[in-house]
Amino acid sequence: MARALHQIQRTAPRLGQAMRRAISFLRMDNADLTGFLVGEAADNPCLDVRVPLPERDGGSAARSWARSGTGMGDLDLDGLAAPSGGLHAHVMAQVGLLFSPGRTREIAMAFVEGLEPSGWLSTGVAEVARAAGCTQTDAERVLARLRTMEPTGLFALSLADCLGLQLAERGELSGPMERLLANLPLLARGDGPALVRICGVPPREMARLVTLVRRLNPKPGALFDGGAEPIRPPDLVVDRDAAGEWTVSLDRGTAPDVRVSEVNGTKEQRAEAQGIIRALSRRTDLVLRVAAHAVAAQRDFLEGGPTLLRPLTTRDVALALGVHETTVGRIRSGLLVRVPERLVPMRAFFGRGAVKTTDGRAVAGEAIGALVTELIRAESPQAPLTDGDLVKALADKGILVSRETVGNWRRREGHGGARDRGPRGALATKIRRKE
């Protein structure tokens, strides 16, 4: 026997830089993408990046409150509600908890009168102090307490102030970040080189700072308009067109606008900028195609809620669109979608499992969980439903599942067993809390 070395050539697919970049873009939401592009623009003068920033709401949002007595200190905050509810109802309830009747509450109410739907103040501290007949120091002290309300960012004086409050809460309000917030107009113009110079950080760190800023909620008060969760702005918007059909589009309020500048830079830098834009175009096309297919498949879910979610996997969408399953998976994992009255992650349109109903329909496992939650919320606290009762209730709806399946989805939805939800379970929980 003898040993020998043999060299064999085989062809194998090799990803070029453009393809690798396109794949990396699929993993990014609009916040990641903005940070990356601003960082790239700091090194490449041929890349022109414009970043949309939210503007102040037009006009003052001051409400007319039904008042009794001679002064604002006479108001019964527990019984007072804003005519439209929402943000102001939330704020009024918090004012009642934070301030005892008296002078400080009167000053707090002066601030509430200047609150915009965005959650920002339409008036400055000095103006509020004059209106309330107090010193600016007293007004600032009351404002500091008002700013402790959730969600963080309410009673901000400007966009930079609102973002700074949220960053401070996260422990991210560093010196470079403060300088970035002080120069938001440069961010809007995408002037990466100027931002890198002013903030004193390298392009990669600047990309991280910009991504952090874009993940914040610039208008926390707007969360109360539709009861949305306090999370970052969306990447996509789903709405009806004039014909009543569901459409999907990019959220222009968060998506950066990118162009090639012909004024400065070398030939190589211009080619690099053009490559980035081509990759972005491919990413946009794939994102919209995947989202449109998911929305079309989940029309009932959009119109009737999570109990009507149908089975849909990344493989289903990939086969329908002729793309790789991992491509769909990357798009599904990180994007946020605004649908009418709420925000949902893209993955909410994908349903695991498939349960056949007696009338031939198929429902996703998540729909079973939503139905279980619906049944539990409607149960009598004195006679909570057992898993067996839930199985029977689902069977009445044409959905045949086992007790084990119901129990699994009940726990995933965060509900305890019937004994835990009953009077004895509630009493035991109360005793444990006291202890």
C-alpha positions as MATLAB code, in Angstrom:
seq = 'MARALHQIQRTAPRLGQAMRRAISFLRMDNADLTGFLVGEAADNPCLDVRVPLPERDGGSAARSWARSGTGMGDLDLDGLAAPSGGLHAHVMAQVGLLFSPGRTREIAMAFVEGLEPSGWLSTGVAEVARAAGCTQTDAERVLARLRTMEPTGLFALSLADCLGLQLAERGELSGPMERLLANLPLLARGDGPALVRICGVPPREMARLVTLVRRLNPKPGALFDGGAEPIRPPDLVVDRDAAGEWTVSLDRGTAPDVRVSEVNGTKEQRAEAQGIIRALSRRTDLVLRVAAHAVAAQRDFLEGGPTLLRPLTTRDVALALGVHETTVGRIRSGLLVRVPERLVPMRAFFGRGAVKTTDGRAVAGEAIGALVTELIRAESPQAPLTDGDLVKALADKGILVSRETVGNWRRREGHGGARDRGPRGALATKIRRKE';
ca = [
       0.000    0.000    0.000;
       1.221    3.501   -0.819;
      -0.026    6.951    0.117;
      -0.564    9.624   -2.507;
      -2.074   13.086   -2.750;
      -4.607   13.870   -5.449;
      -5.923   17.316   -6.336;
      -9.544   17.385   -7.478;
     -11.347   20.494   -8.737;
     -15.054   20.891   -8.066;
     -17.347   23.778   -8.958;
     -19.184   25.347   -6.045;
     -21.373   28.439   -5.765;
     -19.525   31.449   -4.453;
     -21.213   34.526   -3.067;
     -19.964   37.803   -4.441;
     -19.852   40.997   -2.431;
     -23.103   42.266   -3.957;
     -24.954   39.057   -3.066;
     -23.562   39.016    0.471;
     -24.630   42.612    0.922;
     -28.132   41.890   -0.390;
     -28.469   38.971    2.031;
     -27.254   41.076    4.967;
     -29.834   43.752    4.111;
     -32.633   41.192    4.434;
     -31.774   40.764    8.108;
     -32.104   44.510    8.746;
     -35.155   46.470    9.729;
     -35.378   50.163    8.822;
     -33.484   51.197   11.973;
     -30.557   48.859   11.227;
     -30.584   49.916    7.607;
     -30.469   53.620    8.452;
     -27.554   53.142   10.831;
     -25.623   51.099    8.274;
     -26.190   53.623    5.466;
     -25.207   56.659    7.546;
     -22.027   54.821    8.547;
     -21.283   53.996    4.898;
     -21.958   57.598    3.849;
     -19.347   58.743    6.353;
     -16.715   56.916    4.273;
     -18.244   57.320    0.817;
     -19.100   60.865   -0.387;
     -20.948   59.381   -3.373;
     -23.633   57.932   -1.097;
     -26.372   60.489   -0.420;
     -28.601   59.346    2.471;
     -31.650   61.294    3.649;
     -33.225   60.220    6.959;
     -36.866   61.189    7.646;
     -37.396   62.657   11.109;
     -40.829   63.186   12.696;
     -42.155   66.716   12.806;
     -44.043   68.452   15.576;
     -47.819   68.055   15.429;
     -49.526   71.060   13.929;
     -51.248   73.290   16.461;
     -51.842   72.797   20.126;
     -53.671   69.754   21.373;
     -54.979   71.415   24.522;
     -58.332   69.967   25.613;
     -61.265   71.800   27.162;
     -61.861   70.278   30.570;
     -65.144   70.374   32.463;
     -64.234   72.302   35.594;
     -65.987   72.966   38.875;
     -65.058   75.419   41.572;
     -62.785   78.391   41.180;
     -59.374   76.823   40.719;
     -57.730   73.864   39.031;
     -56.857   72.513   42.456;
     -60.573   71.873   42.989;
     -60.723   69.298   40.196;
     -61.689   65.732   41.046;
     -59.103   63.927   38.916;
     -60.513   60.511   39.755;
     -63.821   61.445   38.181;
     -62.484   63.553   35.330;
     -61.878   62.088   31.885;
     -60.801   63.632   28.641;
     -63.609   63.695   26.066;
     -61.636   61.472   23.688;
     -59.971   59.271   26.328;
     -56.654   57.878   25.165;
     -53.539   59.849   26.008;
     -55.172   62.521   28.143;
     -57.218   60.031   30.149;
     -53.982   58.161   30.879;
     -52.148   61.348   31.843;
     -54.944   62.614   34.071;
     -55.009   59.341   35.971;
     -51.248   59.548   36.488;
     -51.439   63.164   37.646;
     -53.900   62.056   40.318;
     -51.349   59.513   41.547;
     -48.287   61.735   41.361;
     -49.651   64.953   42.875;
     -51.798   65.643   45.914;
     -54.434   68.393   45.616;
     -52.765   71.753   45.922;
     -50.335   74.060   44.212;
     -48.143   71.427   42.533;
     -51.197   69.789   40.980;
     -52.297   73.132   39.577;
     -48.885   73.526   37.933;
     -49.060   69.960   36.622;
     -52.441   70.707   35.057;
     -50.925   73.710   33.283;
     -48.441   71.339   31.653;
     -51.233   68.887   30.755;
     -53.074   71.686   28.964;
     -50.078   72.047   26.627;
     -49.724   68.356   25.807;
     -49.845   67.458   22.100;
     -51.107   64.118   20.711;
     -47.458   63.206   20.112;
     -46.798   63.426   23.854;
     -44.602   66.510   23.392;
     -45.331   69.864   25.011;
     -46.561   72.664   22.773;
     -45.339   75.320   25.224;
     -42.040   75.961   26.967;
     -41.396   75.787   30.690;
     -41.203   79.572   31.060;
     -44.590   80.010   29.360;
     -46.185   77.373   31.596;
     -44.685   79.037   34.672;
     -46.250   82.363   33.661;
     -49.627   80.739   33.004;
     -49.565   78.927   36.349;
     -48.261   81.950   38.250;
     -45.235   80.139   39.655;
     -41.473   80.406   39.410;
     -39.641   78.623   36.617;
     -37.821   76.547   39.232;
     -41.147   75.246   40.604;
     -42.358   74.506   37.071;
     -39.184   72.586   36.251;
     -39.553   70.558   39.456;
     -43.127   69.575   38.534;
     -42.111   68.789   34.954;
     -39.363   66.459   36.188;
     -41.987   64.461   38.090;
     -44.371   64.408   35.115;
     -41.570   62.927   32.990;
     -41.491   59.846   35.230;
     -44.747   58.682   33.589;
     -44.829   55.717   31.264;
     -44.244   55.537   28.390;
     -40.951   57.373   28.679;
     -40.793   60.475   26.506;
     -44.063   62.114   27.522;
     -43.838   65.853   28.303;
     -40.741   66.263   26.117;
     -40.006   69.747   24.816;
     -38.712   68.593   21.426;
     -37.818   65.534   19.384;
     -34.257   65.538   20.732;
     -35.581   65.868   24.284;
     -38.007   62.968   23.775;
     -35.299   60.700   22.399;
     -32.871   61.775   25.126;
     -35.320   60.777   27.884;
     -35.628   57.272   26.412;
     -31.882   56.907   25.915;
     -31.182   58.047   29.481;
     -33.559   55.377   30.771;
     -31.606   52.757   28.811;
     -28.242   54.049   30.003;
     -27.248   55.008   26.429;
     -27.076   58.804   26.751;
     -23.315   59.089   26.249;
     -21.396   62.185   25.206;
     -21.351   61.214   21.498;
     -25.072   60.403   21.665;
     -25.829   63.823   23.195;
     -23.917   65.470   20.355;
     -25.855   63.383   17.819;
     -29.181   64.493   19.331;
     -27.994   68.102   19.233;
     -27.370   67.731   15.484;
     -30.461   65.867   14.248;
     -30.735   68.139   11.149;
     -27.384   66.687   10.012;
     -28.828   63.189   10.478;
     -31.860   64.139    8.399;
     -29.504   65.224    5.612;
     -27.475   62.048    6.038;
     -24.282   64.045    6.531;
     -22.250   61.120    7.848;
     -18.820   62.803    7.645;
     -20.004   65.811    9.671;
     -21.653   63.592   12.298;
     -18.533   61.447   12.652;
     -16.437   64.582   13.116;
     -18.791   66.259   15.611;
     -19.514   63.142   17.670;
     -15.879   62.036   17.670;
     -16.565   58.390   16.851;
     -15.599   56.104   13.930;
     -18.178   55.290   11.220;
     -19.010   51.873   12.694;
     -19.862   53.418   16.098;
     -21.849   56.139   14.364;
     -23.898   53.434   12.652;
     -24.652   51.920   16.070;
     -25.712   55.267   17.535;
     -28.020   56.019   14.614;
     -29.587   52.563   14.847;
     -30.269   53.121   18.559;
     -31.961   56.451   17.821;
     -34.111   54.961   15.047;
     -35.337   52.214   17.370;
     -36.842   54.732   19.785;
     -40.427   55.925   19.729;
     -40.358   59.594   18.673;
     -44.032   60.193   19.541;
     -44.983   58.116   22.601;
     -48.321   59.891   22.965;
     -49.471   58.528   19.613;
     -49.446   55.026   21.096;
     -52.758   55.785   22.782;
     -54.552   56.516   19.508;
     -54.989   52.847   18.668;
     -53.856   51.069   21.797;
     -50.612   49.958   20.153;
     -47.796   48.463   22.153;
     -44.967   50.869   23.024;
     -42.474   49.628   20.477;
     -40.396   51.188   17.692;
     -41.934   52.652   14.524;
     -42.949   50.151   11.816;
     -41.077   49.106    8.668;
     -44.168   48.346    6.554;
     -47.728   49.646    6.370;
     -50.729   47.473    5.481;
     -53.893   49.344    4.511;
     -56.853   49.204    2.145;
     -56.812   50.918   -1.231;
     -59.739   52.742   -2.872;
     -61.178   49.409   -4.056;
     -61.067   47.925   -0.554;
     -58.138   45.595   -1.266;
     -55.261   45.169    1.155;
     -51.988   46.753    0.048;
     -48.445   46.725    1.467;
     -45.981   49.604    1.274;
     -42.780   50.782    2.940;
     -43.246   53.163    5.844;
     -41.794   56.311    4.297;
     -41.555   57.828    7.746;
     -38.815   55.364    8.738;
     -37.270   54.209    5.447;
     -34.128   56.152    4.420;
     -33.929   57.734    0.966;
     -30.655   56.808   -0.757;
     -29.141   58.198   -3.950;
     -25.814   58.339   -5.762;
     -24.154   61.731   -5.659;
     -22.345   62.590   -8.873;
     -20.587   65.591   -7.362;
     -17.845   64.100   -5.206;
     -15.891   60.894   -4.864;
     -13.854   58.580   -7.030;
     -14.987   56.172   -9.709;
     -14.608   53.272   -7.265;
     -16.670   55.036   -4.598;
     -19.392   55.772   -7.131;
     -19.478   52.125   -8.172;
     -19.672   51.081   -4.512;
     -22.595   53.458   -3.916;
     -24.402   52.107   -6.984;
     -23.891   48.564   -5.702;
     -25.451   49.470   -2.366;
     -28.478   50.999   -4.077;
     -28.949   47.912   -6.276;
     -28.830   45.718   -3.167;
     -31.378   47.980   -1.467;
     -33.665   47.795   -4.477;
     -33.502   43.991   -4.430;
     -34.178   43.971   -0.699;
     -37.220   46.258   -1.101;
     -38.627   44.100   -3.890;
     -38.248   40.876   -1.878;
     -39.669   42.394    1.312;
     -42.755   43.717   -0.456;
     -43.328   40.459   -2.338;
     -43.102   38.348    0.815;
     -45.280   40.748    2.815;
     -47.895   40.995    0.044;
     -48.150   37.208   -0.204;
     -48.509   36.841    3.576;
     -51.155   39.562    3.727;
     -53.148   38.015    0.883;
     -53.037   34.608    2.592;
     -54.128   36.063    5.952;
     -57.004   38.303    4.862;
     -59.322   36.741    7.462;
     -56.704   37.336   10.170;
     -56.487   41.025    9.222;
     -60.236   41.496    9.224;
     -61.277   39.207   12.075;
     -58.306   38.922   14.427;
     -55.882   36.189   15.585;
     -58.565   33.512   16.005;
     -58.770   33.375   12.185;
     -55.048   32.912   11.524;
     -54.414   30.270    8.852;
     -51.386   27.955    8.620;
     -48.554   29.615    6.687;
     -44.876   28.652    6.783;
     -41.754   30.184    5.303;
     -41.595   27.158    2.997;
     -45.115   27.869    1.691;
     -44.189   31.450    0.816;
     -40.803   30.486   -0.638;
     -42.376   27.927   -2.995;
     -45.047   30.397   -4.099;
     -42.529   33.163   -4.858;
     -39.697   31.013   -6.207;
     -37.134   32.122   -3.614;
     -35.114   30.272   -0.994;
     -36.798   29.484    2.320;
     -34.013   31.200    4.286;
     -34.718   34.419    2.357;
     -38.307   34.415    3.607;
     -37.108   33.527    7.096;
     -34.772   36.524    7.211;
     -37.549   38.890    6.128;
     -40.067   37.416    8.564;
     -37.828   37.591   11.620;
     -37.156   41.307   12.078;
     -39.779   43.517   10.430;
     -42.636   45.352   12.121;
     -45.919   46.013   10.324;
     -48.564   48.652   10.966;
     -52.033   47.305   10.293;
     -55.174   49.332   11.041;
     -55.201   50.326   14.735;
     -52.189   48.290   15.846;
     -48.603   47.187   15.251;
     -47.675   43.537   14.718;
     -44.404   41.753   13.913;
     -44.191   40.227   10.454;
     -44.007   36.768   12.024;
     -47.597   37.260   13.265;
     -48.749   36.507    9.699;
     -47.130   33.057    9.829;
     -49.042   30.293   11.592;
     -47.517   27.063   12.876;
     -49.273   23.737   12.607;
     -52.548   23.022   10.865;
     -55.755   21.935   12.562;
     -58.586   20.856   10.293;
     -62.081   21.945   11.235;
     -65.274   19.971   10.651;
     -66.207   22.244    7.738;
     -62.895   21.650    5.953;
     -61.086   24.833    6.979;
     -57.595   24.868    8.418;
     -56.592   26.991   11.394;
     -53.105   27.641   12.743;
     -51.964   26.617   16.193;
     -51.735   30.285   17.209;
     -55.445   30.618   16.387;
     -56.150   27.821   18.874;
     -54.214   29.780   21.493;
     -56.177   32.943   20.703;
     -59.480   31.065   20.957;
     -58.443   29.576   24.320;
     -57.629   33.087   25.584;
     -60.982   34.348   24.308;
     -62.837   31.565   26.157;
     -60.901   32.088   29.386;
     -61.533   35.835   29.381;
     -65.280   35.189   29.050;
     -65.442   32.522   31.784;
     -67.015   33.002   35.195;
     -64.381   33.676   37.883;
     -66.399   31.448   40.195;
     -66.418   28.540   37.725;
     -63.282   28.643   35.538;
     -63.132   26.346   32.531;
     -61.083   23.172   32.795;
     -59.053   21.938   29.843;
     -61.833   19.448   29.203;
     -64.360   22.289   29.093;
     -62.124   24.156   26.661;
     -61.900   21.083   24.416;
     -65.716   20.875   24.325;
     -66.066   24.602   23.644;
     -63.638   24.354   20.720;
     -65.474   21.297   19.410;
     -68.666   23.389   19.358;
     -66.787   25.708   16.994;
     -65.853   22.782   14.765;
     -62.264   22.472   16.030;
     -61.337   19.017   17.277;
     -58.196   18.978   19.436;
     -56.929   16.957   22.384;
     -56.732   18.088   26.000;
     -52.942   17.966   25.732;
     -52.991   20.399   22.810;
     -55.344   22.744   24.632;
     -53.190   22.600   27.755;
     -50.037   23.393   25.787;
     -51.590   26.430   24.101;
     -53.180   27.600   27.348;
     -49.762   27.668   29.004;
     -48.165   29.368   25.990;
     -50.796   32.086   26.252;
     -49.849   32.604   29.901;
     -52.946   31.147   31.587;
     -52.830   28.894   34.613;
     -55.052   25.864   35.132;
     -58.672   26.104   36.245;
     -57.679   25.690   39.891;
     -55.205   28.585   39.644;
     -57.790   30.836   37.992;
     -60.545   30.017   40.478;
     -61.380   31.764   43.782;
     -58.967   29.611   45.778;
     -56.135   30.254   43.350;
     -56.770   34.010   43.468;
     -56.804   33.925   47.279;
     -53.513   32.016   47.398;
     -51.925   34.532   45.023;
     -53.132   37.400   47.208;
     -51.676   35.789   50.328;
     -48.301   35.204   48.597;
     -48.158   38.850   47.519;
     -48.756   40.013   51.101;
     -46.006   37.714   52.343;
];
